[in-house]
């Protein structure tokens, strides 16, 4: 995955079927960064909102999922 936009597209393709498109889209803007050959993505919540967000780690070379969770 060469850039942030591709990493987001791959993450959403994996997350939407698992947690629902509305749930994941409501966690925008995402926090996204690349480090040590991996893309790290997580959702954000509005101020004062209770709940959890997704966290996903994707291998930059091939998109392999190294970590995936969603808090409550």
PDB file of N, H, CA, C and O in Angstrom:
ATOM      1  N   UNK A   1       0.852  -1.165   0.000  1.00  0.00           N
ATOM      2  CA  UNK A   1       0.000   0.000   0.000  1.00  0.00           C
ATOM      3  C   UNK A   1       0.895   1.224   0.000  1.00  0.00           C
ATOM      4  O   UNK A   1       1.586   1.498   0.981  1.00  0.00           O
ATOM      5  N   UNK A   2       0.881   1.942  -1.079  1.00  0.00           N
ATOM      6  H   UNK A   2       0.320   1.719  -1.876  1.00  0.00           H
ATOM      7  CA  UNK A   2       1.840   3.026  -1.243  1.00  0.00           C
ATOM      8  C   UNK A   2       1.524   4.306  -0.475  1.00  0.00           C
ATOM      9  O   UNK A   2       2.420   5.109  -0.218  1.00  0.00           O
ATOM     10  N   UNK A   3       0.246   4.507  -0.105  1.00  0.00           N
ATOM     11  H   UNK A   3      -0.482   3.854  -0.314  1.00  0.00           H
ATOM     12  CA  UNK A   3      -0.092   5.777   0.543  1.00  0.00           C
ATOM     13  C   UNK A   3      -1.292   5.619   1.484  1.00  0.00           C
ATOM     14  O   UNK A   3      -1.931   4.570   1.562  1.00  0.00           O
ATOM     15  N   UNK A   4      -1.554   6.699   2.176  1.00  0.00           N
ATOM     16  H   UNK A   4      -1.035   7.551   2.112  1.00  0.00           H
ATOM     17  CA  UNK A   4      -2.614   6.742   3.186  1.00  0.00           C
ATOM     18  C   UNK A   4      -3.993   6.431   2.595  1.00  0.00           C
ATOM     19  O   UNK A   4      -4.788   5.723   3.213  1.00  0.00           O
ATOM     20  N   UNK A   5      -4.275   6.956   1.408  1.00  0.00           N
ATOM     21  H   UNK A   5      -3.629   7.532   0.906  1.00  0.00           H
ATOM     22  CA  UNK A   5      -5.583   6.756   0.797  1.00  0.00           C
ATOM     23  C   UNK A   5      -5.841   5.277   0.502  1.00  0.00           C
ATOM     24  O   UNK A   5      -6.950   4.783   0.707  1.00  0.00           O
ATOM     25  N   UNK A   6      -4.819   4.578   0.020  1.00  0.00           N
ATOM     26  H   UNK A   6      -3.918   4.979  -0.147  1.00  0.00           H
ATOM     27  CA  UNK A   6      -4.967   3.150  -0.262  1.00  0.00           C
ATOM     28  C   UNK A   6      -5.148   2.377   1.045  1.00  0.00           C
ATOM     29  O   UNK A   6      -5.968   1.461   1.114  1.00  0.00           O
ATOM     30  N   UNK A   7      -4.395   2.737   2.070  1.00  0.00           N
ATOM     31  H   UNK A   7      -3.729   3.481   2.013  1.00  0.00           H
ATOM     32  CA  UNK A   7      -4.525   2.068   3.368  1.00  0.00           C
ATOM     33  C   UNK A   7      -5.938   2.243   3.922  1.00  0.00           C
ATOM     34  O   UNK A   7      -6.510   1.296   4.463  1.00  0.00           O
ATOM     35  N   UNK A   8      -6.498   3.428   3.795  1.00  0.00           N
ATOM     36  H   UNK A   8      -6.033   4.197   3.356  1.00  0.00           H
ATOM     37  CA  UNK A   8      -7.863   3.679   4.263  1.00  0.00           C
ATOM     38  C   UNK A   8      -8.860   2.844   3.466  1.00  0.00           C
ATOM     39  O   UNK A   8      -9.769   2.250   4.044  1.00  0.00           O
ATOM     40  N   UNK A   9      -8.700   2.793   2.152  1.00  0.00           N
ATOM     41  H   UNK A   9      -7.961   3.276   1.682  1.00  0.00           H
ATOM     42  CA  UNK A   9      -9.614   2.014   1.311  1.00  0.00           C
ATOM     43  C   UNK A   9      -9.577   0.530   1.677  1.00  0.00           C
ATOM     44  O   UNK A   9     -10.622  -0.117   1.750  1.00  0.00           O
ATOM     45  N   UNK A  10      -8.393   0.000   1.904  1.00  0.00           N
ATOM     46  H   UNK A  10      -7.545   0.526   1.845  1.00  0.00           H
ATOM     47  CA  UNK A  10      -8.259  -1.410   2.288  1.00  0.00           C
ATOM     48  C   UNK A  10      -8.884  -1.642   3.662  1.00  0.00           C
ATOM     49  O   UNK A  10      -9.620  -2.609   3.857  1.00  0.00           O
ATOM     50  N   UNK A  11      -8.591  -0.756   4.608  1.00  0.00           N
ATOM     51  H   UNK A  11      -7.994   0.029   4.449  1.00  0.00           H
ATOM     52  CA  UNK A  11      -9.149  -0.904   5.957  1.00  0.00           C
ATOM     53  C   UNK A  11     -10.675  -0.861   5.920  1.00  0.00           C
ATOM     54  O   UNK A  11     -11.332  -1.691   6.548  1.00  0.00           O
ATOM     55  N   UNK A  12     -11.240   0.095   5.193  1.00  0.00           N
ATOM     56  H   UNK A  12     -10.707   0.769   4.682  1.00  0.00           H
ATOM     57  CA  UNK A  12     -12.700   0.189   5.123  1.00  0.00           C
ATOM     58  C   UNK A  12     -13.304  -1.054   4.474  1.00  0.00           C
ATOM     59  O   UNK A  12     -14.360  -1.521   4.902  1.00  0.00           O
ATOM     60  N   UNK A  13     -12.653  -1.592   3.453  1.00  0.00           N
ATOM     61  H   UNK A  13     -11.796  -1.213   3.105  1.00  0.00           H
ATOM     62  CA  UNK A  13     -13.159  -2.805   2.800  1.00  0.00           C
ATOM     63  C   UNK A  13     -13.210  -3.979   3.779  1.00  0.00           C
ATOM     64  O   UNK A  13     -14.076  -4.847   3.671  1.00  0.00           O
ATOM     65  N   UNK A  14     -12.290  -4.000   4.722  1.00  0.00           N
ATOM     66  H   UNK A  14     -11.587  -3.295   4.810  1.00  0.00           H
ATOM     67  CA  UNK A  14     -12.273  -5.051   5.739  1.00  0.00           C
ATOM     68  C   UNK A  14     -13.249  -4.765   6.880  1.00  0.00           C
ATOM     69  O   UNK A  14     -13.905  -5.678   7.382  1.00  0.00           O
ATOM     70  N   UNK A  15     -13.343  -3.507   7.284  1.00  0.00           N
ATOM     71  H   UNK A  15     -12.810  -2.766   6.876  1.00  0.00           H
ATOM     72  CA  UNK A  15     -14.128  -3.133   8.458  1.00  0.00           C
ATOM     73  C   UNK A  15     -15.632  -3.035   8.196  1.00  0.00           C
ATOM     74  O   UNK A  15     -16.423  -3.420   9.057  1.00  0.00           O
ATOM     75  N   UNK A  16     -16.042  -2.533   7.039  1.00  0.00           N
ATOM     76  H   UNK A  16     -15.399  -2.220   6.340  1.00  0.00           H
ATOM     77  CA  UNK A  16     -17.473  -2.331   6.762  1.00  0.00           C
ATOM     78  C   UNK A  16     -18.284  -3.615   6.925  1.00  0.00           C
ATOM     79  O   UNK A  16     -19.323  -3.583   7.584  1.00  0.00           O
ATOM     80  N   UNK A  17     -17.854  -4.751   6.350  1.00  0.00           N
ATOM     81  H   UNK A  17     -17.010  -4.777   5.815  1.00  0.00           H
ATOM     82  CA  UNK A  17     -18.652  -5.970   6.517  1.00  0.00           C
ATOM     83  C   UNK A  17     -18.693  -6.486   7.962  1.00  0.00           C
ATOM     84  O   UNK A  17     -19.660  -7.131   8.368  1.00  0.00           O
ATOM     85  N   UNK A  18     -17.657  -6.202   8.717  1.00  0.00           N
ATOM     86  H   UNK A  18     -16.872  -5.679   8.387  1.00  0.00           H
ATOM     87  CA  UNK A  18     -17.583  -6.698  10.093  1.00  0.00           C
ATOM     88  C   UNK A  18     -18.401  -5.866  11.072  1.00  0.00           C
ATOM     89  O   UNK A  18     -19.098  -6.413  11.926  1.00  0.00           O
ATOM     90  N   UNK A  19     -18.314  -4.537  10.949  1.00  0.00           N
ATOM     91  H   UNK A  19     -17.748  -4.093  10.255  1.00  0.00           H
ATOM     92  CA  UNK A  19     -18.900  -3.646  11.953  1.00  0.00           C
ATOM     93  C   UNK A  19     -19.987  -2.732  11.410  1.00  0.00           C
ATOM     94  O   UNK A  19     -20.626  -2.010  12.175  1.00  0.00           O
ATOM     95  N   UNK A  20     -20.203  -2.752  10.107  1.00  0.00           N
ATOM     96  H   UNK A  20     -19.684  -3.338   9.485  1.00  0.00           H
ATOM     97  CA  UNK A  20     -21.198  -1.894   9.481  1.00  0.00           C
ATOM     98  C   UNK A  20     -20.590  -0.602   8.973  1.00  0.00           C
ATOM     99  O   UNK A  20     -19.773   0.029   9.644  1.00  0.00           O
ATOM    100  N   UNK A  21     -21.006  -0.222   7.776  1.00  0.00           N
ATOM    101  H   UNK A  21     -21.670  -0.734   7.232  1.00  0.00           H
ATOM    102  CA  UNK A  21     -20.456   0.988   7.164  1.00  0.00           C
ATOM    103  C   UNK A  21     -20.743   2.224   8.004  1.00  0.00           C
ATOM    104  O   UNK A  21     -19.857   3.057   8.193  1.00  0.00           O
ATOM    105  N   UNK A  22     -21.965   2.356   8.511  1.00  0.00           N
ATOM    106  H   UNK A  22     -22.684   1.679   8.357  1.00  0.00           H
ATOM    107  CA  UNK A  22     -22.320   3.544   9.281  1.00  0.00           C
ATOM    108  C   UNK A  22     -21.453   3.668  10.537  1.00  0.00           C
ATOM    109  O   UNK A  22     -20.989   4.759  10.868  1.00  0.00           O
ATOM    110  N   UNK A  23     -21.239   2.559  11.227  1.00  0.00           N
ATOM    111  H   UNK A  23     -21.616   1.673  10.958  1.00  0.00           H
ATOM    112  CA  UNK A  23     -20.417   2.575  12.443  1.00  0.00           C
ATOM    113  C   UNK A  23     -19.013   3.081  12.145  1.00  0.00           C
ATOM    114  O   UNK A  23     -18.499   3.945  12.855  1.00  0.00           O
ATOM    115  N   UNK A  24     -18.397   2.550  11.105  1.00  0.00           N
ATOM    116  H   UNK A  24     -18.814   1.847  10.529  1.00  0.00           H
ATOM    117  CA  UNK A  24     -17.015   2.912  10.786  1.00  0.00           C
ATOM    118  C   UNK A  24     -16.936   4.337  10.250  1.00  0.00           C
ATOM    119  O   UNK A  24     -16.049   5.094  10.646  1.00  0.00           O
ATOM    120  N   UNK A  25     -17.841   4.713   9.362  1.00  0.00           N
ATOM    121  H   UNK A  25     -18.561   4.098   9.039  1.00  0.00           H
ATOM    122  CA  UNK A  25     -17.830   6.075   8.808  1.00  0.00           C
ATOM    123  C   UNK A  25     -18.023   7.103   9.918  1.00  0.00           C
ATOM    124  O   UNK A  25     -17.450   8.190   9.852  1.00  0.00           O
ATOM    125  N   UNK A  26     -18.819   6.780  10.936  1.00  0.00           N
ATOM    126  H   UNK A  26     -19.284   5.897  10.990  1.00  0.00           H
ATOM    127  CA  UNK A  26     -19.023   7.701  12.055  1.00  0.00           C
ATOM    128  C   UNK A  26     -17.772   7.886  12.901  1.00  0.00           C
ATOM    129  O   UNK A  26     -17.727   8.777  13.749  1.00  0.00           O
ATOM    130  N   UNK A  27     -16.759   7.060  12.682  1.00  0.00           N
ATOM    131  H   UNK A  27     -16.796   6.337  11.993  1.00  0.00           H
ATOM    132  CA  UNK A  27     -15.503   7.180  13.421  1.00  0.00           C
ATOM    133  C   UNK A  27     -14.468   8.017  12.661  1.00  0.00           C
ATOM    134  O   UNK A  27     -13.300   8.067  13.048  1.00  0.00           O
ATOM    135  N   UNK A  28     -14.900   8.667  11.586  1.00  0.00           N
ATOM    136  H   UNK A  28     -15.848   8.626  11.272  1.00  0.00           H
ATOM    137  CA  UNK A  28     -14.019   9.591  10.862  1.00  0.00           C
ATOM    138  C   UNK A  28     -13.920  10.878  11.643  1.00  0.00           C
ATOM    139  O   UNK A  28     -14.867  11.209  12.357  1.00  0.00           O
ATOM    140  N   UNK A  29     -12.845  11.621  11.555  1.00  0.00           N
ATOM    141  H   UNK A  29     -12.076  11.353  10.975  1.00  0.00           H
ATOM    142  CA  UNK A  29     -11.648  11.320  10.770  1.00  0.00           C
ATOM    143  C   UNK A  29     -10.832  10.217  11.435  1.00  0.00           C
ATOM    144  O   UNK A  29     -10.776  10.111  12.660  1.00  0.00           O
ATOM    145  N   UNK A  30     -10.211   9.411  10.606  1.00  0.00           N
ATOM    146  H   UNK A  30     -10.257   9.497   9.611  1.00  0.00           H
ATOM    147  CA  UNK A  30      -9.363   8.343  11.106  1.00  0.00           C
ATOM    148  C   UNK A  30      -7.986   8.884  11.455  1.00  0.00           C
ATOM    149  O   UNK A  30      -7.517   9.858  10.865  1.00  0.00           O
ATOM    150  N   UNK A  31      -7.355   8.247  12.408  1.00  0.00           N
ATOM    151  H   UNK A  31      -7.735   7.456  12.887  1.00  0.00           H
ATOM    152  CA  UNK A  31      -5.941   8.506  12.683  1.00  0.00           C
ATOM    153  C   UNK A  31      -5.165   7.458  11.893  1.00  0.00           C
ATOM    154  O   UNK A  31      -5.394   6.259  12.054  1.00  0.00           O
ATOM    155  N   UNK A  32      -4.248   7.911  11.039  1.00  0.00           N
ATOM    156  H   UNK A  32      -4.062   8.885  10.908  1.00  0.00           H
ATOM    157  CA  UNK A  32      -3.522   7.002  10.146  1.00  0.00           C
ATOM    158  C   UNK A  32      -2.055   7.395  10.126  1.00  0.00           C
ATOM    159  O   UNK A  32      -1.717   8.559   9.914  1.00  0.00           O
ATOM    160  N   UNK A  33      -1.190   6.419  10.348  1.00  0.00           N
ATOM    161  H   UNK A  33      -1.465   5.473  10.520  1.00  0.00           H
ATOM    162  CA  UNK A  33       0.237   6.670  10.184  1.00  0.00           C
ATOM    163  C   UNK A  33       0.940   5.388   9.779  1.00  0.00           C
ATOM    164  O   UNK A  33       0.446   4.284  10.004  1.00  0.00           O
ATOM    165  N   UNK A  34       2.110   5.566   9.172  1.00  0.00           N
ATOM    166  H   UNK A  34       2.512   6.464   8.989  1.00  0.00           H
ATOM    167  CA  UNK A  34       2.919   4.432   8.731  1.00  0.00           C
ATOM    168  C   UNK A  34       4.191   4.393   9.558  1.00  0.00           C
ATOM    169  O   UNK A  34       4.837   5.418   9.773  1.00  0.00           O
ATOM    170  N   UNK A  35       4.546   3.199  10.020  1.00  0.00           N
ATOM    171  H   UNK A  35       4.022   2.366   9.845  1.00  0.00           H
ATOM    172  CA  UNK A  35       5.757   3.010  10.808  1.00  0.00           C
ATOM    173  C   UNK A  35       6.201   1.563  10.685  1.00  0.00           C
ATOM    174  O   UNK A  35       5.374   0.650  10.697  1.00  0.00           O
ATOM    175  N   UNK A  36       7.497   1.355  10.567  1.00  0.00           N
ATOM    176  H   UNK A  36       8.168   2.096  10.557  1.00  0.00           H
ATOM    177  CA  UNK A  36       8.083   0.008  10.548  1.00  0.00           C
ATOM    178  C   UNK A  36       7.399  -0.926   9.555  1.00  0.00           C
ATOM    179  O   UNK A  36       7.168  -2.096   9.859  1.00  0.00           O
ATOM    180  N   UNK A  37       7.078  -0.416   8.376  1.00  0.00           N
ATOM    181  H   UNK A  37       7.267   0.534   8.129  1.00  0.00           H
ATOM    182  CA  UNK A  37       6.501  -1.260   7.331  1.00  0.00           C
ATOM    183  C   UNK A  37       5.039  -1.604   7.513  1.00  0.00           C
ATOM    184  O   UNK A  37       4.526  -2.508   6.852  1.00  0.00           O
ATOM    185  N   UNK A  38       4.355  -0.888   8.408  1.00  0.00           N
ATOM    186  H   UNK A  38       4.771  -0.153   8.945  1.00  0.00           H
ATOM    187  CA  UNK A  38       2.935  -1.147   8.658  1.00  0.00           C
ATOM    188  C   UNK A  38       2.142   0.153   8.648  1.00  0.00           C
ATOM    189  O   UNK A  38       2.658   1.228   8.953  1.00  0.00           O
ATOM    190  N   UNK A  39       0.873   0.015   8.286  1.00  0.00           N
ATOM    191  H   UNK A  39       0.455  -0.858   8.038  1.00  0.00           H
ATOM    192  CA  UNK A  39      -0.076   1.109   8.419  1.00  0.00           C
ATOM    193  C   UNK A  39      -0.895   0.873   9.677  1.00  0.00           C
ATOM    194  O   UNK A  39      -1.428  -0.217   9.886  1.00  0.00           O
ATOM    195  N   UNK A  40      -0.993   1.895  10.509  1.00  0.00           N
ATOM    196  H   UNK A  40      -0.560   2.780  10.339  1.00  0.00           H
ATOM    197  CA  UNK A  40      -1.766   1.862  11.746  1.00  0.00           C
ATOM    198  C   UNK A  40      -2.954   2.805  11.568  1.00  0.00           C
ATOM    199  O   UNK A  40      -2.773   3.995  11.310  1.00  0.00           O
ATOM    200  N   UNK A  41      -4.147   2.282  11.702  1.00  0.00           N
ATOM    201  H   UNK A  41      -4.294   1.315  11.912  1.00  0.00           H
ATOM    202  CA  UNK A  41      -5.352   3.085  11.533  1.00  0.00           C
ATOM    203  C   UNK A  41      -6.265   2.885  12.731  1.00  0.00           C
ATOM    204  O   UNK A  41      -6.388   1.779  13.256  1.00  0.00           O
ATOM    205  N   UNK A  42      -6.903   3.968  13.157  1.00  0.00           N
ATOM    206  H   UNK A  42      -6.803   4.867  12.730  1.00  0.00           H
ATOM    207  CA  UNK A  42      -7.893   3.879  14.227  1.00  0.00           C
ATOM    208  C   UNK A  42      -8.944   4.947  14.017  1.00  0.00           C
ATOM    209  O   UNK A  42      -8.704   5.963  13.365  1.00  0.00           O
ATOM    210  N   UNK A  43     -10.106   4.702  14.578  1.00  0.00           N
ATOM    211  H   UNK A  43     -10.302   3.877  15.108  1.00  0.00           H
ATOM    212  CA  UNK A  43     -11.182   5.665  14.489  1.00  0.00           C
ATOM    213  C   UNK A  43     -11.084   6.696  15.599  1.00  0.00           C
ATOM    214  O   UNK A  43     -10.340   6.523  16.565  1.00  0.00           O
ATOM    215  N   UNK A  44     -11.843   7.764  15.448  1.00  0.00           N
ATOM    216  H   UNK A  44     -12.448   7.904  14.664  1.00  0.00           H
ATOM    217  CA  UNK A  44     -11.941   8.796  16.478  1.00  0.00           C
ATOM    218  C   UNK A  44     -13.423   8.999  16.805  1.00  0.00           C
ATOM    219  O   UNK A  44     -14.301   8.655  16.013  1.00  0.00           O
ATOM    220  N   UNK A  45     -13.676   9.553  17.964  1.00  0.00           N
ATOM    221  H   UNK A  45     -12.963   9.832  18.607  1.00  0.00           H
ATOM    222  CA  UNK A  45     -15.041   9.847  18.391  1.00  0.00           C
ATOM    223  C   UNK A  45     -15.172  11.333  18.698  1.00  0.00           C
ATOM    224  O   UNK A  45     -14.202  11.971  19.108  1.00  0.00           O
ATOM    225  N   UNK A  46     -16.367  11.887  18.502  1.00  0.00           N
ATOM    226  H   UNK A  46     -17.155  11.368  18.170  1.00  0.00           H
ATOM    227  CA  UNK A  46     -16.583  13.283  18.873  1.00  0.00           C
ATOM    228  C   UNK A  46     -16.380  13.484  20.372  1.00  0.00           C
ATOM    229  O   UNK A  46     -16.531  12.548  21.156  1.00  0.00           O
ATOM    230  N   UNK A  47     -16.039  14.700  20.762  1.00  0.00           N
ATOM    231  H   UNK A  47     -15.916  15.461  20.125  1.00  0.00           H
ATOM    232  CA  UNK A  47     -15.853  15.036  22.171  1.00  0.00           C
ATOM    233  C   UNK A  47     -17.138  14.732  22.928  1.00  0.00           C
ATOM    234  O   UNK A  47     -18.232  15.087  22.489  1.00  0.00           O
ATOM    235  N   UNK A  48     -16.992  14.076  24.065  1.00  0.00           N
ATOM    236  H   UNK A  48     -16.103  13.788  24.422  1.00  0.00           H
ATOM    237  CA  UNK A  48     -18.133  13.757  24.899  1.00  0.00           C
ATOM    238  C   UNK A  48     -18.871  12.488  24.517  1.00  0.00           C
ATOM    239  O   UNK A  48     -19.846  12.120  25.172  1.00  0.00           O
ATOM    240  N   UNK A  49     -18.428  11.820  23.476  1.00  0.00           N
ATOM    241  H   UNK A  49     -17.636  12.119  22.944  1.00  0.00           H
ATOM    242  CA  UNK A  49     -19.082  10.596  23.022  1.00  0.00           C
ATOM    243  C   UNK A  49     -18.460   9.401  23.724  1.00  0.00           C
ATOM    244  O   UNK A  49     -17.237   9.271  23.757  1.00  0.00           O
ATOM    245  N   UNK A  50     -19.280   8.534  24.282  1.00  0.00           N
ATOM    246  H   UNK A  50     -20.275   8.639  24.256  1.00  0.00           H
ATOM    247  CA  UNK A  50     -18.785   7.322  24.927  1.00  0.00           C
ATOM    248  C   UNK A  50     -18.806   6.174  23.930  1.00  0.00           C
ATOM    249  O   UNK A  50     -19.721   6.062  23.113  1.00  0.00           O
ATOM    250  N   UNK A  51     -17.811   5.341  24.004  1.00  0.00           N
ATOM    251  H   UNK A  51     -17.068   5.431  24.667  1.00  0.00           H
ATOM    252  CA  UNK A  51     -17.756   4.171  23.141  1.00  0.00           C
ATOM    253  C   UNK A  51     -16.339   3.898  22.697  1.00  0.00           C
ATOM    254  O   UNK A  51     -15.411   4.613  23.075  1.00  0.00           O
ATOM    255  N   UNK A  52     -16.175   2.875  21.906  1.00  0.00           N
ATOM    256  H   UNK A  52     -16.929   2.294  21.599  1.00  0.00           H
ATOM    257  CA  UNK A  52     -14.860   2.500  21.408  1.00  0.00           C
ATOM    258  C   UNK A  52     -14.773   2.711  19.912  1.00  0.00           C
ATOM    259  O   UNK A  52     -15.764   3.017  19.248  1.00  0.00           O
ATOM    260  N   UNK A  53     -13.588   2.545  19.403  1.00  0.00           N
ATOM    261  H   UNK A  53     -12.783   2.296  19.942  1.00  0.00           H
ATOM    262  CA  UNK A  53     -13.347   2.686  17.975  1.00  0.00           C
ATOM    263  C   UNK A  53     -12.548   1.490  17.479  1.00  0.00           C
ATOM    264  O   UNK A  53     -12.052   0.677  18.260  1.00  0.00           O
ATOM    265  N   UNK A  54     -12.439   1.408  16.158  1.00  0.00           N
ATOM    266  H   UNK A  54     -12.841   2.068  15.524  1.00  0.00           H
ATOM    267  CA  UNK A  54     -11.653   0.330  15.582  1.00  0.00           C
ATOM    268  C   UNK A  54     -10.167   0.644  15.669  1.00  0.00           C
ATOM    269  O   UNK A  54      -9.764   1.806  15.726  1.00  0.00           O
ATOM    270  N   UNK A  55      -9.376  -0.393  15.678  1.00  0.00           N
ATOM    271  H   UNK A  55      -9.704  -1.337  15.631  1.00  0.00           H
ATOM    272  CA  UNK A  55      -7.926  -0.302  15.516  1.00  0.00           C
ATOM    273  C   UNK A  55      -7.539  -1.415  14.564  1.00  0.00           C
ATOM    274  O   UNK A  55      -7.936  -2.565  14.750  1.00  0.00           O
ATOM    275  N   UNK A  56      -6.764  -1.078  13.543  1.00  0.00           N
ATOM    276  H   UNK A  56      -6.441  -0.143  13.391  1.00  0.00           H
ATOM    277  CA  UNK A  56      -6.318  -2.077  12.587  1.00  0.00           C
ATOM    278  C   UNK A  56      -4.877  -1.779  12.198  1.00  0.00           C
ATOM    279  O   UNK A  56      -4.502  -0.620  12.021  1.00  0.00           O
ATOM    280  N   UNK A  57      -4.082  -2.814  12.068  1.00  0.00           N
ATOM    281  H   UNK A  57      -4.387  -3.756  12.212  1.00  0.00           H
ATOM    282  CA  UNK A  57      -2.698  -2.697  11.620  1.00  0.00           C
ATOM    283  C   UNK A  57      -2.568  -3.561  10.378  1.00  0.00           C
ATOM    284  O   UNK A  57      -2.869  -4.754  10.398  1.00  0.00           O
ATOM    285  N   UNK A  58      -2.115  -2.937   9.298  1.00  0.00           N
ATOM    286  H   UNK A  58      -1.870  -1.967   9.282  1.00  0.00           H
ATOM    287  CA  UNK A  58      -1.960  -3.616   8.020  1.00  0.00           C
ATOM    288  C   UNK A  58      -0.502  -3.588   7.586  1.00  0.00           C
ATOM    289  O   UNK A  58       0.161  -2.556   7.688  1.00  0.00           O
ATOM    290  N   UNK A  59      -0.014  -4.697   7.111  1.00  0.00           N
ATOM    291  H   UNK A  59      -0.553  -5.536   7.028  1.00  0.00           H
ATOM    292  CA  UNK A  59       1.333  -4.767   6.565  1.00  0.00           C
ATOM    293  C   UNK A  59       1.349  -3.983   5.256  1.00  0.00           C
ATOM    294  O   UNK A  59       0.561  -4.267   4.354  1.00  0.00           O
ATOM    295  N   UNK A  60       2.236  -3.005   5.149  1.00  0.00           N
ATOM    296  H   UNK A  60       2.876  -2.774   5.882  1.00  0.00           H
ATOM    297  CA  UNK A  60       2.256  -2.127   3.986  1.00  0.00           C
ATOM    298  C   UNK A  60       2.582  -2.874   2.697  1.00  0.00           C
ATOM    299  O   UNK A  60       2.086  -2.505   1.632  1.00  0.00           O
ATOM    300  N   UNK A  61       3.393  -3.901   2.772  1.00  0.00           N
ATOM    301  H   UNK A  61       3.796  -4.201   3.637  1.00  0.00           H
ATOM    302  CA  UNK A  61       3.836  -4.613   1.575  1.00  0.00           C
ATOM    303  C   UNK A  61       2.706  -5.363   0.875  1.00  0.00           C
ATOM    304  O   UNK A  61       2.649  -5.398  -0.354  1.00  0.00           O
ATOM    305  N   UNK A  62       1.803  -5.966   1.659  1.00  0.00           N
ATOM    306  H   UNK A  62       1.849  -5.939   2.657  1.00  0.00           H
ATOM    307  CA  UNK A  62       0.791  -6.822   1.037  1.00  0.00           C
ATOM    308  C   UNK A  62      -0.613  -6.685   1.631  1.00  0.00           C
ATOM    309  O   UNK A  62      -1.525  -7.396   1.208  1.00  0.00           O
ATOM    310  N   UNK A  63      -0.805  -5.797   2.592  1.00  0.00           N
ATOM    311  H   UNK A  63      -0.065  -5.219   2.936  1.00  0.00           H
ATOM    312  CA  UNK A  63      -2.121  -5.582   3.183  1.00  0.00           C
ATOM    313  C   UNK A  63      -2.537  -6.613   4.209  1.00  0.00           C
ATOM    314  O   UNK A  63      -3.678  -6.601   4.670  1.00  0.00           O
ATOM    315  N   UNK A  64      -1.632  -7.503   4.575  1.00  0.00           N
ATOM    316  H   UNK A  64      -0.705  -7.512   4.201  1.00  0.00           H
ATOM    317  CA  UNK A  64      -1.958  -8.521   5.582  1.00  0.00           C
ATOM    318  C   UNK A  64      -2.405  -7.851   6.878  1.00  0.00           C
ATOM    319  O   UNK A  64      -1.781  -6.894   7.337  1.00  0.00           O
ATOM    320  N   UNK A  65      -3.488  -8.359   7.463  1.00  0.00           N
ATOM    321  H   UNK A  65      -3.994  -9.137   7.090  1.00  0.00           H
ATOM    322  CA  UNK A  65      -3.999  -7.835   8.727  1.00  0.00           C
ATOM    323  C   UNK A  65      -3.174  -8.425   9.865  1.00  0.00           C
ATOM    324  O   UNK A  65      -3.150  -9.639  10.067  1.00  0.00           O
ATOM    325  N   UNK A  66      -2.500  -7.550  10.602  1.00  0.00           N
ATOM    326  H   UNK A  66      -2.519  -6.564  10.438  1.00  0.00           H
ATOM    327  CA  UNK A  66      -1.691  -7.986  11.737  1.00  0.00           C
ATOM    328  C   UNK A  66      -2.427  -7.823  13.059  1.00  0.00           C
ATOM    329  O   UNK A  66      -2.124  -8.507  14.037  1.00  0.00           O
ATOM    330  N   UNK A  67      -3.395  -6.913  13.082  1.00  0.00           N
ATOM    331  H   UNK A  67      -3.641  -6.357  12.287  1.00  0.00           H
ATOM    332  CA  UNK A  67      -4.165  -6.651  14.307  1.00  0.00           C
ATOM    333  C   UNK A  67      -5.487  -6.025  13.896  1.00  0.00           C
ATOM    334  O   UNK A  67      -5.529  -5.178  13.003  1.00  0.00           O
ATOM    335  N   UNK A  68      -6.562  -6.441  14.544  1.00  0.00           N
ATOM    336  H   UNK A  68      -6.528  -7.129  15.269  1.00  0.00           H
ATOM    337  CA  UNK A  68      -7.879  -5.875  14.267  1.00  0.00           C
ATOM    338  C   UNK A  68      -8.736  -6.015  15.513  1.00  0.00           C
ATOM    339  O   UNK A  68      -8.887  -7.106  16.061  1.00  0.00           O
ATOM    340  N   UNK A  69      -9.295  -4.892  15.951  1.00  0.00           N
ATOM    341  H   UNK A  69      -9.172  -4.005  15.505  1.00  0.00           H
ATOM    342  CA  UNK A  69     -10.179  -4.907  17.113  1.00  0.00           C
ATOM    343  C   UNK A  69     -11.135  -3.722  17.021  1.00  0.00           C
ATOM    344  O   UNK A  69     -10.911  -2.778  16.262  1.00  0.00           O
ATOM    345  N   UNK A  70     -12.196  -3.793  17.803  1.00  0.00           N
ATOM    346  H   UNK A  70     -12.377  -4.559  18.419  1.00  0.00           H
ATOM    347  CA  UNK A  70     -13.117  -2.660  17.932  1.00  0.00           C
ATOM    348  C   UNK A  70     -13.588  -2.622  19.372  1.00  0.00           C
ATOM    349  O   UNK A  70     -14.182  -3.580  19.867  1.00  0.00           O
ATOM    350  N   UNK A  71     -13.321  -1.515  20.041  1.00  0.00           N
ATOM    351  H   UNK A  71     -12.838  -0.737  19.639  1.00  0.00           H
ATOM    352  CA  UNK A  71     -13.744  -1.351  21.425  1.00  0.00           C
ATOM    353  C   UNK A  71     -15.235  -1.109  21.524  1.00  0.00           C
ATOM    354  O   UNK A  71     -15.908  -0.848  20.527  1.00  0.00           O
ATOM    355  N   UNK A  72     -15.742  -1.201  22.749  1.00  0.00           N
ATOM    356  H   UNK A  72     -15.195  -1.413  23.559  1.00  0.00           H
ATOM    357  CA  UNK A  72     -17.178  -0.982  22.984  1.00  0.00           C
ATOM    358  C   UNK A  72     -17.412   0.335  23.668  1.00  0.00           C
ATOM    359  O   UNK A  72     -18.557   0.691  23.947  1.00  0.00           O
TER     360      UNK A  72
END
